[in-house]
Amino acid sequence: MRAGYVALVGRPNVGKSTLLNRLVGQKLSIVSFRPQTTRHRILGIKTTAAAQMIFIDTPGIHVGDRRAINRYLNQAAQSALGNADVIIWVIDQPQWRPGDDAVEDRLANIGVPVILAINKIDRVSDKKSLLPFLSTANDRFAFQEIIPLSAFKGTNVEVLERSAMALIPEGEAIYPADQLSDRPLRFFAAEVVREKLLYRLGQEVPHALTVEIDAFEEHPALATIHAVIWVERRGQKGIVIGKHGKLLKDAGSESRRELEAMLGKKVNLQLWVKVREGWSDNEAALRTLGYAE
């Protein structure tokens, strides 16, 4: 039996959350086309007869700690590295991009095996273009392995899993065999609501938006969930609500359907939009809103 932690790291928007969901076989991390969609360190636990692999999804490592939320995101990513037995460095297609230097700096002298996962190869029309990159990638970093894959389509994900499994230590399972994550249901409820809003909002609001679960009550046939959507300015409140309340209503309806499928029961979901000025640059506010590792 093997058991260990496998951290997924990389710059923002390279597909780490999609890869986590594919590896675990269930949606745990929300996904969107927005950078910094993942804001928390999330464990995805996969237990088989041979191993328990604890995958750690992390916020994208990025340059700049000007605001408190950015410092938190980088700290959450860094905290995962300290526990990892194996690191999977995820990049976006076979090329180095701005921001990869920041990841490399964090991994310098890390002391554990690092696998390079070249994601989104389904978008590479000329697969021959992979070869020059593969031949030179180890010139940049001493990778244990380099694996091209598509987290979205599942291509080579099993190859990546087998490679990581071979590198984690022997040992007994750390979590119960039926546990999928270390996060409570109310955390996932908040993330589902935030995901549905991210898909509907323009460029300005997403980074100024967070969701807090005010009440979560479960009964045999019904779950009642009250969620507060916090924004930083009054003008953003109107944007989130939308014309005649349509944007908020549509996001709420889609969130409710996903939560009903997740919980296996009817869900009464109530949403409120409130203003908390400057919450994303206030460390005390971040802690009260759940941004603490």
PyMOL commands that set and color helices and strands:
alter all, ss='L'
color gray80, all
select helices_A, chain A and resi 16-24+68-83+100-107+121-123+127-140+157-165+185-198+206-208+234-241+243-263+279-281+283-288
alter helices_A, ss='H'
color red, helices_A
select strands_A, chain A and resi 2-9+42-47+51-57+86-92+114-119+145-148+210-218+222-231+266-275
alter strands_A, ss='S'
color yellow, strands_A
deselect
rebuild
show_as cartoon
